[in-house]
Amino acid sequence: MYIDKKVIVCYVITMESNILSKLSKYLFWDCNIDMLDPNIDKNLILERVFSRGTENDEKEIFSYYGRDIIKNSILGIKYLDKKTLNYLSIVFNIPREEFRCYKQSLLKNPFGIF
């Protein structure tokens, strides 16, 4: 059986760009959406969707990345606003203290006022 590698590569690229085309355009108003890679820019995409996206955007992200990948990735995001941090903490049942952005906020404010 012969498998054309060019077809597979084109299919993968189409699938990757397809997820970005399904998300709300205003989320990436400051980015060239054609230059974003869903795998390389995963943290940016997740931060924008959870901070400013719609429920449909979240559904698309969950269907594309899966719950486990999202759960592992959001822990490493450098900045999340308080509301988004609390939301993700509840949705994924992860203590706020495990998020990188929470730890960084404590470094900036050692008295723990978040």
Secondary structure as the mmCIF struct_conf table of DSSP 4:
data_model
#
loop_
_struct_conf.conf_type_id
_struct_conf.id
_struct_conf.beg_label_comp_id
_struct_conf.beg_label_asym_id
_struct_conf.beg_label_seq_id
_struct_conf.end_label_comp_id
_struct_conf.end_label_asym_id
_struct_conf.end_label_seq_id
HELX_RH_AL_P HELX_RH_AL_P1 LYS A 5 LYS A 22
BEND BEND1 LEU A 23 LEU A 23
HELX_RH_3T_P HELX_RH_3T_P1 LYS A 25 PHE A 28
TURN_TY1_P TURN_TY1_P1 TRP A 29 ASP A 30
BEND BEND2 CYS A 31 CYS A 31
HELX_RH_3T_P HELX_RH_3T_P2 ILE A 33 MET A 35
TURN_TY1_P TURN_TY1_P2 PRO A 38 ASP A 41
HELX_RH_AL_P HELX_RH_AL_P2 LYS A 42 ARG A 52
HELX_RH_AL_P HELX_RH_AL_P3 GLU A 55 TYR A 65
HELX_RH_AL_P HELX_RH_AL_P4 ARG A 67 ILE A 74
TURN_TY1_P TURN_TY1_P3 LEU A 75 GLY A 76
BEND BEND3 LYS A 78 LYS A 78
HELX_RH_AL_P HELX_RH_AL_P5 LYS A 82 PHE A 92
TURN_TY1_P TURN_TY1_P4 ASN A 93 ASN A 93
HELX_RH_3T_P HELX_RH_3T_P3 ARG A 96 GLU A 98
BEND BEND4 PHE A 99 PHE A 99
HELX_RH_AL_P HELX_RH_AL_P6 ARG A 100 LYS A 108
TURN_TY1_P TURN_TY1_P5 PRO A 110 PHE A 111
#
